[in-house]
Amino acid sequence: MNPRMTRDQLLRRGAAGLTVLSLPTLLAACGGGDEATDDELRDVLNFANWPLYIDIDEETKERPTLNKFTQETGITVNYFEEINDNATYFARIQGPLSQGRSIDRDIIVLSDNERFLSLIIENGWAEKLDKSLIPNIDNLIPAQQSPPFDPDREYTLAYQSGTTGIAWNPNQTGPVRSISQLLDDPNLKGKVTMLTNMADTMGLVLLDNDDDPTAVTDESFQRGIDRVQAAVDSGQIRRFTGNDYAEPLSRGTIAACVGWSGDIVQLQLDNPDLEFALPEAGGMIWTDNMLIPKGGSVPTACTFMNFYYDPVNQAPIAAYINFIPPVAGTKEVLIADDPEIANNQLIFPDEETLEQVSQFDSAALSNEDYIERWQSVIGA
């Protein structure tokens, strides 16, 4: 049970996303389902997700977990790898949802470290979960049970999580254990990248400033902005990236960066020397969440969510994509089949590690002034 992605597949994520975004509008008919009403189980599930975010058989290119779901329930899955970033996808679905029109998707997956997930819920563009159809919700790990954007999990369920910390190439630098070192060490000048995501980068900077990223103030935000801007002006930061930091980090064209735990696990398959750690002041945690957009089939979506929250079904997904699963019991399933994965702290962090991570202030994510100042710093 270890059909993991190669480094080349990881590096193709960006290209896959660009291809998806060039396809005809996602609102086109998807050829799925009968004319059942919203409160009836449908025979097709339309599921929008990020590229390479579920297990794949590398020989057949089939998706074993989705095939198993179909075999057990009779529900066919139309699976669309069409989400490459939260902002672009939100821009595509905002118009129809605001007009009360369906986007012909039953499940979409969005991240909680940007404002768009909260906006969908606040605007009433999400269907409530039917928890009576999700008895396996009891397997949701405690750390995921009450997120600030959906404290009672009325609208969302965690799909996968990851931590944000510092990655470095030991062929280019010694250990990089703090944001201060990343931003100020002259030996790293011009060899550093940080993420374009405000929550990830600013969260780490605020922690390094001894400020609280879970309760951002105007003063703490400005202190963080000033530090990042100074590193930009000095040439310390080479550029801001999405997960396209992966190739230059692996090749050694950058020495260190702010990065995501799951990406580094994948890169280590081909370059085991690469290192990742939470900064001494603490790291950030983010979660991608399943949500039913207005017009989606609640029974059909909840049937899949219940299947997904069975640790036996979760295990092959965790083994393949290497992010942090939200389903209790997944590690125990993997112990026998894939102990290397089961004992990897980046995939199954212990309680001590989880105590060192914070989630970014959800109100700050929607602060237009903060967003404008951040965009100015990163040159967007």
Secondary structure, DSSP 8 states (H G I E B T S, - for coil): ------HHHHHTHHHHHHHHHTSS-TTS------S--TTS--SEEEEEE-TT-S---TTT---HHHHHHHHHH--EEEEEE--S-HHHHHHHHHHHHHTT---S-SEEEEETTSSHHHHHHHTT-B----GGG-GGGGGB-GGGSS-TTSTT-SSEEEEEEEEEEEEE-TTT-S----HHHHHH-GGGTT-EEEES-HHHHHHHHHHHTT--TTS--HHHHHHHHHHHHHHHHHT-EEEEESGGGHHHHHHTSSSEEEEEHHHHHHHHTT-TT-EEE--TT-EEEEEEEEE-BTTS-HHHHHHHHHHHTSHHHHHHHHHHH-SB--BTTHHHHHHHH-HHHHT-TTTS--HHHHTTEE---HHHHT-HHHHHHHHHHHT-
